Amino acid sequence: MEAIYTRQSVFKKDSISIDGQIDLCRRECADRNPAVFSDKGYSGKNTDRPDFQRMMAAVERGEISKIVVYRLDRISRSITDFGRIWETLSAHKTDFVSVSERFDTTTPVGRAMVYIIMVFAQLERETIAERVKDNYYQRAKRGAFLGGPPPFGFRIQRTVIEGKAASMLVPDKHIALVKEIFRRYAYSENSLGKIASWLTAQGIPGIGRKTWDSVSISRILHNPSYVRADADIYYYYRGKGMILYNDISEYTGQKALWLFGKRDRSAAKYTDLRDQLLAIAAHDGIVDSNTFLICQHKLEENRQIKNTGAGKYTWLSGLVKCAGCGYSLRVIHTHGYLYFSCSGRTNLHLCDIKHTERIDDVEAQATSQIQAELDRLATLHTPTIPTDAHNVEKIEVAKIDDQISRLVDRMEEASDVTMRYINQRIADLDDKRQKLLKIIDAGPKHPRVELPDCLFADLDFDAKKALAHELVTRVEVSPERATVFFK
């Protein structure tokens, strides 16, 4: 029995169809009714194709005397695979005919031609793969979206980057939720599981499933596609052993980042970053670098969340203190109401103040003062995306570090004369570096506050707690009043 084998990986206008291949192959068959084996939608990079396997099983049973194909690469694009196939065909005395290449496998020259053609077919495939990879990296360097599903909180939009059509990310309706996830994890005692439970309770569908879990939250928090990348982010990822495509001067605190590169499938994408690639993205980040880095350090430590601030009776837990002794106030339940009680008085007998303040009253006073602070902060914010006040100085420090490193490398080959000049140059650079570090150190230490879009009183319990821990150092309570102290 003679057989025809056809394959077409994807439909292309300039490629011959399955039916076209069969018609051409029939002309080479003496058998008027040859067996036809066809694999549509399968690549030739390997032999994992159902009809091909059925055909080779028939060869091994001695049922096929000749196989006709339109082109050699319809069988395989791998010289290794074809070598094994050819051995099987030879062992079972099965002839092989390629319509377009026109060779006779019954002669030594014909068999040699088979191998030569296969070598060039494999070379073509590897060249195409290399071109695809180079194009992928070039798109990444331009900041274009690299494909796949967009990160949660973004949608894909077509655009033009450096004169070429490309895709980029723009925020969607969930972007405020992403900001809230970062804020809750960075500035409160919420664990990954608590944030996941909160999202699920809100009725918000998870990523690819109905509910949320710790893994989904962790992936969002790790993803640099959300961060406004500045010099601090540059230093963080450089310390992780990553390949950074962009110079530190491009880390201006506005654009986000793309993380990509080949990796071991068994390795976690965001924990083992060595030799991964990082490039400035075309879209703006939505999380400031300080908040992002707090989350990264917290994720790396993977520590148990402390009980401080984890109370469920008031969003002020962990912040409220006695105005007299400074010790924490705890919640007690009496006659159907919740009150504050001083631990310095009840546990240590160090305080003379007897607290009888109801939690609702203290929360109302704190809400009024926090709203006034938010109104004040709103007048300071500008409509443009703010950047780190000392990002320029941090970039200069990085450049000086690189210059000093290069000078130190030259010392191995320096003479006594040039050594003096190198030492003097290093001293001058270090002096400049120390001055820049003093400027940076004198800057503000507290992170930028993301202002809510509504009144503080309208936020839910967890949102109030998260924002209060971000803004407030402590709330001192006396029988007369509650006073909020801000960062």
Summary of the structure (lengths in Angstrom):
residues: 487
radius of gyration: 33.8
end to end distance: 86.0
largest distance: 109.9
contacts: 1385
relative contact order: 0.07
helix: 45%
strand: 17%
